[in-house]
Amino acid sequence: MSQYSVLTGDLVASSDLAPKDVDAALITLETAAAAIAHWHNPPVLTRFARRGGDSWQIAIADPALGLRAALYLHACLTRDHAAPITRIALANGDGTLPDTGDLNAAYGPVFTASGRLLGDISGQNRMAHASGGATHAATRLADHIASGWTQAQARAVAALLPPNAPTRAEVAKSFGITRQAVNQALWSAGFPTLQDALTAIEAEAGT
């Protein structure tokens, strides 16, 4: 078995969405997963699978990246879609992926823990971590901050969350706005605090 961070999720109130909107949201998540794989060089093994009509799962072969990845997924969804919101159940631990890379055929404690935790997320909560303790607390606080992002804030956060993100000046140029506007969006989104927290979590994990 190998160590993974596994994120299992489903779209909230998907029955209120048109099938094309569900598909578009899941495509956004799949695209985000592909981007996460290239956060480091060499790329980090990352797999995405659709599970049922509105459910999905991602496995990342770097457990330290779990919370950053969850926030990135949330930012990408908020950036691209006005309505779809996803629950995300995170777990770190041992698991096995088949040689085919088919995530739906994966097994092990980490996949079980993430899947079971998803069923426990209710109410206004959108993210939880199976590790409990301080890790779960950090996840819940991050969830609270991310739940208030506007599309403009999410666009800036999604651009700067990757560990290999471009500079703020480069992001501003690509958006066709001023660096001051990017800074304002990041500040109002709570990004500086989240970035500090993620950096500390990942440093402790040895990333």
N, C-alpha and C positions, 0 to 999 in steps of 0.2 A: 504494500500500500504506500501511497504518497500523501504528502500534506497539501490540502487545498483550503481555499475559502470558497464556500458554496453559498450562492444567493438564490433563493427560491421565491418567486413572486406571482402575483396575479393582479389584473387590472381591477380597480375599484369601480363598482356599479357598471360593469361592462354590459349588462343587459340593456342599459340606457343608450348604448352606443351603436351606431350602424356597423355592420360587419367590416366595411372598408376602413372605419376609424380604428377598430380593434386591430386589424391587420397592419395599419400604418403605425400604430403605437408599438406593436411587437417588432416591426421592422426597425424602428428607432432603437429599441433595446438591443437587437441583434447587431446593428451597426455600431452601437456604443461598445458592445462586448469585443467586437473586432478591433476597435481603437484601443481598448484597454490592453489587449495582447501586445501592442507596440509601445507601451509606456516605458519599457526598458529595452536595452540592447545587450544581448540577444532578446528576442521577443519572449514574453511569458506565456506558457501554455494556457490558453483560455478557450473554453468551449461554451456554446450557447445551444439551448434546445427549447423548442416550443412544446408545452405539455398541456394538451387539451385546448379548448377554445380560447381561453384568455390567460392561461398560466404559462410560466417560463422558468428556466433555471440556467444559471451560469456557474461554471467551476473555473477557479483561477489558481494556478499552481504557485501561488505566493500568498499565504494566509494574511500577511500584514496589509495587503492592499484591499481587504474586504470593505472596510468602511468608506475609504476613498472611492472605490468602485460603486458602492451603493449610492453615494451622493452624486456621482457622475451620471449614473442612470437616471436619477431623479431630475437632475438639471437638464439632461437631454430631452426627457419627456416634457418637462415644463416649457422648455425653449420651443419645441416643435409642435406642441399640441395644447390647445386651450383646456380640453376636458380630461383626457386620460390621466389617472393617478394610479400608481402601483404600490402594493404592499411589498415589503422586502424582508425576508427572514434570513439572517446571516448565521453561518456556523463555520468554525475552523476545526480541522482535524484530519483524520485518516480516511482515505477513500481510494477506490480503484476505478480507473477508466479503462474500457476495453481497448484493444489495439486499433479497432476501427475508429475510435474517437467519439463513438455514439454516446452522448451524455445520457440518453434515456436508458442505456444499458449499464450505467455506472452503479456502483454499490459501495457500501461501507458506512461506518458510523456518522461521518460528516454529512452525507447525503440524507440519511435518516433524520438526523437532528434538525437540519434546515427544513426539510419537508414537514416535520411535525410542528415545528415552531410557527410555520405560516398559519396553521389552523388556530393558533392562540392569539394572533394579532387581531384586535377588534376595536370598535369605536373609532376615535379620531387618530389612533396610533397607526403609523405606516411602516415603521422599521423597528426591529428587535434583534438582539443577538443571543444565540443559544449559550454563549459562554457565561452569561450572567455577570454579576459583580460590576466592577468598574467599566468593563468593556460594554456591557449592556447599557450602563448608565450613560456612557459617552455616545452610544448609538441613539438612545432616546433623546438626548439633548440635541444631537445633530438633526434628528428627525424634526424636532420642534422648530429649529431654525429654518430648515429647508422647506417646511410646509408653507412658509410665508413668501417664498420667492415669486416675483413677477416674471413674465417672459423675458423682459430686458435683463433682469438680474441673473436669471438662469443662463442666458446666453453668455454673459460675461464669466460666470462661474464655470460653466462647461468648458470654456476656452482656457481657463487658468488652472483647473484642478489637476490635469495630468502632470506627473512629476517632470516630464520633459516639455512642459508648456512653453510657448513663445513668451517674449516679454510683453508687458502691458502696452508698450508703445506699438509693438507689432500687431497685437490684437486690435488696438484702436484703429490702426491703419486698415486692417482687413475688414473692420466693421464700417469704415467710413465715418468715424466719429472721433472726438478728441480723447486724449489720454485721460483728461480730467473726468469725462463722462464715464469712461471705463472704471476709473477709481471710485467714482460715486456709486456706480452700480454694485461694485464689489463690497464697498463699505456698508451699504444699506442691506446687502444680502448676508452680512456677518462673515464674509469670506476670510478676512485676516485672522479672526479668532479660530475659525474652522481649520484653516491652513496650519496654524500653530499647533492645534490639537492633533491633527493628522500626522504632522511631522514628528511630534513626540511619541505617538503610538507606534509609528513605523520604526523609529529609532530604537525603541525598547524591544521591538520584535526582531531587530537586526537587519531590516531592509536597507 
